[in-house]
Amino acid sequence: MTDRLRKAIAARNREIVLEAGIEVAMGLVFCLIIFGGVFVVAWLGLMFAGPARLDSGRTAQYALLVTGVYALVATFTAWGG
């Protein structure tokens, strides 16, 4: 009886770990897509209309700054700030 119960608990724990792993992987993929998209939009916007359009290295820095601010605001908002 206890052996069957232990096997059932172990099987359920494996399912929970697999579900958690899938959710973490999906979260990472979605973060890469969203923050990558924000970076590209900020970079293109700054490249064509921003104050750094003459220097492409500075454009990437400004785009990273915009993406970082977006990530901070999104994290703060997501965690109930």
N, CA, C and O atoms as a GROMACS GRO file, in nm:
protein
  324
    1MET      N    1   0.083  -0.121   0.000
    1MET     CA    2   0.000   0.000   0.000
    1MET      C    3   0.086   0.126   0.000
    1MET      O    4   0.066   0.216  -0.082
    2THR      N    5   0.183   0.133   0.091
    2THR     CA    6   0.266   0.253   0.099
    2THR      C    7   0.357   0.265  -0.023
    2THR      O    8   0.391   0.375  -0.065
    3ASP      N    9   0.396   0.151  -0.080
    3ASP     CA   10   0.480   0.155  -0.199
    3ASP      C   11   0.404   0.215  -0.318
    3ASP      O   12   0.460   0.296  -0.393
    4ARG      N   13   0.279   0.177  -0.333
    4ARG     CA   14   0.196   0.235  -0.439
    4ARG      C   15   0.175   0.384  -0.417
    4ARG      O   16   0.178   0.462  -0.512
    5LEU      N   17   0.154   0.423  -0.293
    5LEU     CA   18   0.134   0.564  -0.261
    5LEU      C   19   0.261   0.645  -0.292
    5LEU      O   20   0.253   0.754  -0.348
    6ARG      N   21   0.377   0.591  -0.255
    6ARG     CA   22   0.503   0.660  -0.285
    6ARG      C   23   0.523   0.675  -0.435
    6ARG      O   24   0.567   0.781  -0.481
    7LYS      N   25   0.493   0.571  -0.511
    7LYS     CA   26   0.507   0.579  -0.656
    7LYS      C   27   0.411   0.682  -0.716
    7LYS      O   28   0.448   0.755  -0.808
    8ALA      N   29   0.289   0.687  -0.664
    8ALA     CA   30   0.192   0.785  -0.712
    8ALA      C   31   0.238   0.928  -0.680
    8ALA      O   32   0.225   1.018  -0.763
    9ILE      N   33   0.291   0.947  -0.561
    9ILE     CA   34   0.341   1.080  -0.522
    9ILE      C   35   0.461   1.119  -0.607
    9ILE      O   36   0.471   1.234  -0.651
   10ALA      N   37   0.551   1.024  -0.632
   10ALA     CA   38   0.669   1.052  -0.714
   10ALA      C   39   0.627   1.086  -0.858
   10ALA      O   40   0.684   1.177  -0.919
   11ALA      N   41   0.529   1.015  -0.910
   11ALA     CA   42   0.481   1.045  -1.046
   11ALA      C   43   0.419   1.184  -1.052
   11ALA      O   44   0.442   1.259  -1.147
   12ARG      N   45   0.340   1.217  -0.952
   12ARG     CA   46   0.277   1.351  -0.950
   12ARG      C   47   0.382   1.461  -0.936
   12ARG      O   48   0.371   1.566  -0.999
   13ASN      N   49   0.484   1.437  -0.854
   13ASN     CA   50   0.591   1.535  -0.838
   13ASN      C   51   0.665   1.556  -0.970
   13ASN      O   52   0.702   1.669  -1.002
   14ARG      N   53   0.688   1.449  -1.046
   14ARG     CA   54   0.752   1.463  -1.177
   14ARG      C   55   0.666   1.547  -1.271
   14ARG      O   56   0.719   1.630  -1.346
   15GLU      N   57   0.536   1.526  -1.267
   15GLU     CA   58   0.446   1.606  -1.351
   15GLU      C   59   0.453   1.754  -1.313
   15GLU      O   60   0.457   1.840  -1.401
   16ILE      N   61   0.456   1.782  -1.184
   16ILE     CA   62   0.462   1.922  -1.137
   16ILE      C   63   0.592   1.986  -1.181
   16ILE      O   64   0.593   2.101  -1.225
   17VAL      N   65   0.704   1.914  -1.168
   17VAL     CA   66   0.834   1.968  -1.208
   17VAL      C   67   0.836   1.993  -1.359
   17VAL      O   68   0.888   2.095  -1.404
   18LEU      N   69   0.780   1.903  -1.437
   18LEU     CA   70   0.775   1.922  -1.582
   18LEU      C   71   0.690   2.044  -1.618
   18LEU      O   72   0.730   2.123  -1.704
   19GLU      N   73   0.575   2.060  -1.556
   19GLU     CA   74   0.490   2.176  -1.582
   19GLU      C   75   0.561   2.305  -1.544
   19GLU      O   76   0.553   2.404  -1.618
   20ALA      N   77   0.631   2.306  -1.432
   20ALA     CA   78   0.704   2.426  -1.390
   20ALA      C   79   0.816   2.458  -1.489
   20ALA      O   80   0.838   2.574  -1.521
   21GLY      N   81   0.885   2.356  -1.536
   21GLY     CA   82   0.991   2.378  -1.634
   21GLY      C   83   0.938   2.435  -1.764
   21GLY      O   84   1.000   2.523  -1.824
   22ILE      N   85   0.824   2.385  -1.808
   22ILE     CA   86   0.762   2.437  -1.930
   22ILE      C   87   0.722   2.583  -1.912
   22ILE      O   88   0.742   2.664  -2.002
   23GLU      N   89   0.664   2.616  -1.797
   23GLU     CA   90   0.624   2.754  -1.772
   23GLU      C   91   0.743   2.848  -1.767
   23GLU      O   92   0.737   2.960  -1.818
   24VAL      N   93   0.852   2.804  -1.705
   24VAL     CA   94   0.973   2.888  -1.699
   24VAL      C   95   1.029   2.909  -1.839
   24VAL      O   96   1.066   3.021  -1.875
   25ALA      N   97   1.036   2.803  -1.917
   25ALA     CA   98   1.088   2.814  -2.054
   25ALA      C   99   1.002   2.907  -2.138
   25ALA      O  100   1.054   2.989  -2.214
   26MET      N  101   0.870   2.894  -2.126
   26MET     CA  102   0.781   2.983  -2.202
   26MET      C  103   0.798   3.128  -2.158
   26MET      O  104   0.797   3.218  -2.241
   27GLY      N  105   0.812   3.150  -2.029
   27GLY     CA  106   0.833   3.285  -1.978
   27GLY      C  107   0.961   3.347  -2.033
   27GLY      O  108   0.962   3.464  -2.070
   28LEU      N  109   1.068   3.268  -2.038
   28LEU     CA  110   1.194   3.319  -2.093
   28LEU      C  111   1.181   3.351  -2.242
   28LEU      O  112   1.231   3.453  -2.289
   29VAL      N  113   1.115   3.263  -2.315
   29VAL     CA  114   1.096   3.287  -2.458
   29VAL      C  115   1.013   3.414  -2.481
   29VAL      O  116   1.048   3.496  -2.565
   30PHE      N  117   0.905   3.428  -2.407
   30PHE     CA  118   0.821   3.547  -2.425
   30PHE      C  119   0.895   3.674  -2.384
   30PHE      O  120   0.879   3.778  -2.447
   31CYS      N  121   0.976   3.667  -2.279
   31CYS     CA  122   1.056   3.784  -2.240
   31CYS      C  123   1.154   3.822  -2.349
   31CYS      O  124   1.170   3.940  -2.381
   32LEU      N  125   1.220   3.723  -2.408
   32LEU     CA  126   1.314   3.752  -2.517
   32LEU      C  127   1.242   3.816  -2.635
   32LEU      O  128   1.293   3.909  -2.697
   33ILE      N  129   1.124   3.766  -2.666
   33ILE     CA  130   1.048   3.822  -2.779
   33ILE      C  131   1.004   3.964  -2.748
   33ILE      O  132   1.022   4.054  -2.830
   34ILE      N  133   0.946   3.985  -2.630
   34ILE     CA  134   0.894   4.119  -2.595
   34ILE      C  135   1.006   4.221  -2.582
   34ILE      O  136   1.001   4.327  -2.644
   35PHE      N  137   1.109   4.188  -2.502
   35PHE     CA  138   1.217   4.285  -2.481
   35PHE      C  139   1.301   4.303  -2.607
   35PHE      O  140   1.354   4.412  -2.631
   36GLY      N  141   1.314   4.198  -2.686
   36GLY     CA  142   1.382   4.212  -2.815
   36GLY      C  143   1.305   4.304  -2.908
   36GLY      O  144   1.364   4.386  -2.978
   37GLY      N  145   1.174   4.291  -2.908
   37GLY     CA  146   1.090   4.379  -2.990
   37GLY      C  147   1.097   4.523  -2.943
   37GLY      O  148   1.104   4.615  -3.025
   38VAL      N  149   1.096   4.544  -2.812
   38VAL     CA  150   1.109   4.681  -2.759
   38VAL      C  151   1.243   4.740  -2.800
   38VAL      O  152   1.251   4.856  -2.838
   39PHE      N  153   1.350   4.658  -2.791
   39PHE     CA  154   1.482   4.707  -2.830
   39PHE      C  155   1.485   4.746  -2.978
   39PHE      O  156   1.536   4.852  -3.013
   40VAL      N  157   1.430   4.661  -3.064
   40VAL     CA  158   1.432   4.689  -3.208
   40VAL      C  159   1.352   4.814  -3.239
   40VAL      O  160   1.397   4.899  -3.317
   41VAL      N  161   1.234   4.828  -3.181
   41VAL     CA  162   1.151   4.946  -3.207
   41VAL      C  163   1.221   5.071  -3.156
   41VAL      O  164   1.223   5.174  -3.224
   42ALA      N  165   1.280   5.064  -3.036
   42ALA     CA  166   1.351   5.181  -2.982
   42ALA      C  167   1.472   5.213  -3.067
   42ALA      O  168   1.500   5.330  -3.094
   43TRP      N  169   1.545   5.112  -3.110
   43TRP     CA  170   1.664   5.134  -3.191
   43TRP      C  171   1.628   5.198  -3.326
   43TRP      O  172   1.693   5.293  -3.370
   44LEU      N  173   1.525   5.144  -3.391
   44LEU     CA  174   1.484   5.201  -3.519
   44LEU      C  175   1.430   5.343  -3.502
   44LEU      O  176   1.460   5.432  -3.583
   45GLY      N  177   1.351   5.365  -3.397
   45GLY     CA  178   1.299   5.499  -3.373
   45GLY      C  179   1.408   5.600  -3.347
   45GLY      O  180   1.405   5.711  -3.399
   46LEU      N  181   1.506   5.561  -3.267
   46LEU     CA  182   1.618   5.651  -3.239
   46LEU      C  183   1.709   5.667  -3.359
   46LEU      O  184   1.769   5.773  -3.379
   47MET      N  185   1.720   5.563  -3.438
   47MET     CA  186   1.806   5.569  -3.556
   47MET      C  187   1.755   5.672  -3.658
   47MET      O  188   1.833   5.744  -3.719
   48PHE      N  189   1.623   5.677  -3.674
   48PHE     CA  190   1.566   5.763  -3.778
   48PHE      C  191   1.519   5.899  -3.726
   48PHE      O  192   1.515   5.996  -3.801
   49ALA      N  193   1.483   5.907  -3.598
   49ALA     CA  194   1.425   6.033  -3.551
   49ALA      C  195   1.487   6.084  -3.421
   49ALA      O  196   1.454   6.194  -3.376
   50GLY      N  197   1.574   6.008  -3.362
   50GLY     CA  198   1.625   6.044  -3.231
   50GLY      C  199   1.747   6.133  -3.235
   50GLY      O  200   1.801   6.161  -3.343
   51PRO      N  201   1.792   6.176  -3.120
   51PRO     CA  202   1.907   6.265  -3.111
   51PRO      C  203   2.038   6.192  -3.142
   51PRO      O  204   2.140   6.258  -3.165
   52ALA      N  205   2.038   6.062  -3.143
   52ALA     CA  206   2.161   5.986  -3.164
   52ALA      C  207   2.173   5.930  -3.304
   52ALA      O  208   2.248   5.834  -3.326
   53ARG      N  209   2.102   5.984  -3.399
   53ARG     CA  210   2.097   5.923  -3.532
   53ARG      C  211   2.229   5.933  -3.607
   53ARG      O  212   2.248   5.863  -3.706
   54LEU      N  213   2.320   6.017  -3.563
   54LEU     CA  214   2.449   6.030  -3.632
   54LEU      C  215   2.550   5.925  -3.587
   54LEU      O  216   2.646   5.898  -3.660
   55ASP      N  217   2.531   5.867  -3.471
   55ASP     CA  218   2.628   5.772  -3.416
   55ASP      C  219   2.556   5.643  -3.380
   55ASP      O  220   2.480   5.639  -3.284
   56SER      N  221   2.579   5.537  -3.459
   56SER     CA  222   2.503   5.413  -3.439
   56SER      C  223   2.536   5.345  -3.307
   56SER      O  224   2.450   5.277  -3.252
   57GLY      N  225   2.657   5.360  -3.254
   57GLY     CA  226   2.690   5.301  -3.124
   57GLY      C  227   2.609   5.363  -3.012
   57GLY      O  228   2.562   5.292  -2.922
   58ARG      N  229   2.591   5.492  -3.017
   58ARG     CA  230   2.511   5.560  -2.914
   58ARG      C  231   2.364   5.524  -2.930
   58ARG      O  232   2.290   5.519  -2.831
   59THR      N  233   2.320   5.500  -3.052
   59THR     CA  234   2.181   5.462  -3.074
   59THR      C  235   2.150   5.331  -3.003
   59THR      O  236   2.045   5.317  -2.941
   60ALA      N  237   2.241   5.235  -3.013
   60ALA     CA  238   2.222   5.107  -2.946
   60ALA      C  239   2.221   5.124  -2.794
   60ALA      O  240   2.145   5.057  -2.724
   61GLN      N  241   2.304   5.213  -2.743
   61GLN     CA  242   2.306   5.239  -2.599
   61GLN      C  243   2.174   5.300  -2.553
   61GLN      O  244   2.119   5.260  -2.450
   62TYR      N  245   2.124   5.396  -2.628
   62TYR     CA  246   1.996   5.456  -2.592
   62TYR      C  247   1.882   5.354  -2.602
   62TYR      O  248   1.791   5.354  -2.519
   63ALA      N  249   1.887   5.268  -2.702
   63ALA     CA  250   1.785   5.164  -2.715
   63ALA      C  251   1.791   5.066  -2.598
   63ALA      O  252   1.687   5.023  -2.549
   64LEU      N  253   1.912   5.032  -2.553
   64LEU     CA  254   1.925   4.946  -2.435
   64LEU      C  255   1.872   5.016  -2.311
   64LEU      O  256   1.810   4.952  -2.225
   65LEU      N  257   1.895   5.146  -2.301
   65LEU     CA  258   1.843   5.222  -2.188
   65LEU      C  259   1.690   5.220  -2.187
   65LEU      O  260   1.628   5.199  -2.083
   66VAL      N  261   1.630   5.243  -2.303
   66VAL     CA  262   1.483   5.240  -2.314
   66VAL      C  263   1.431   5.100  -2.278
   66VAL      O  264   1.333   5.088  -2.205
   67THR      N  265   1.498   4.996  -2.328
   67THR     CA  266   1.456   4.860  -2.298
   67THR      C  267   1.471   4.829  -2.150
   67THR      O  268   1.384   4.763  -2.091
   68GLY      N  269   1.578   4.875  -2.090
   68GLY     CA  270   1.598   4.853  -1.946
   68GLY      C  271   1.491   4.921  -1.862
   68GLY      O  272   1.441   4.863  -1.766
   69VAL      N  273   1.457   5.044  -1.898
   69VAL     CA  274   1.352   5.115  -1.825
   69VAL      C  275   1.219   5.042  -1.841
   69VAL      O  276   1.142   5.027  -1.746
   70TYR      N  277   1.191   4.996  -1.964
   70TYR     CA  278   1.068   4.919  -1.988
   70TYR      C  279   1.067   4.792  -1.904
   70TYR      O  280   0.964   4.757  -1.846
   71ALA      N  281   1.180   4.722  -1.896
   71ALA     CA  282   1.188   4.599  -1.817
   71ALA      C  283   1.166   4.628  -1.669
   71ALA      O  284   1.097   4.551  -1.601
   72LEU      N  285   1.222   4.734  -1.618
   72LEU     CA  286   1.203   4.770  -1.477
   72LEU      C  287   1.057   4.802  -1.448
   72LEU      O  288   1.001   4.755  -1.348
   73VAL      N  289   0.997   4.881  -1.532
   73VAL     CA  290   0.856   4.919  -1.513
   73VAL      C  291   0.766   4.795  -1.524
   73VAL      O  292   0.673   4.778  -1.445
   74ALA      N  293   0.795   4.709  -1.620
   74ALA     CA  294   0.714   4.588  -1.638
   74ALA      C  295   0.728   4.496  -1.517
   74ALA      O  296   0.629   4.439  -1.472
   75THR      N  297   0.850   4.481  -1.465
   75THR     CA  298   0.870   4.396  -1.348
   75THR      C  299   0.801   4.454  -1.225
   75THR      O  300   0.736   4.382  -1.150
   76PHE      N  301   0.816   4.585  -1.205
   76PHE     CA  302   0.754   4.650  -1.091
   76PHE      C  303   0.601   4.638  -1.099
   76PHE      O  304   0.536   4.612  -0.998
   77THR      N  305   0.546   4.656  -1.218
   77THR     CA  306   0.401   4.645  -1.236
   77THR      C  307   0.352   4.503  -1.218
   77THR      O  308   0.247   4.480  -1.158
   78ALA      N  309   0.427   4.406  -1.270
   78ALA     CA  310   0.386   4.266  -1.261
   78ALA      C  311   0.385   4.216  -1.118
   78ALA      O  312   0.302   4.131  -1.084
   79TRP      N  313   0.474   4.266  -1.034
   79TRP     CA  314   0.482   4.219  -0.897
   79TRP      C  315   0.404   4.308  -0.800
   79TRP      O  316   0.435   4.313  -0.681
   80GLY      N  317   0.304   4.376  -0.852
   80GLY     CA  318   0.209   4.447  -0.767
   80GLY      C  319   0.258   4.579  -0.712
   80GLY      O  320   0.216   4.619  -0.603
   81GLY      N  321   0.345   4.647  -0.784
   81GLY     CA  322   0.401   4.771  -0.735
   81GLY      C  323   0.310   4.889  -0.746
   81GLY      O  324   0.347   5.000  -0.708
   0.00000   0.00000   0.00000
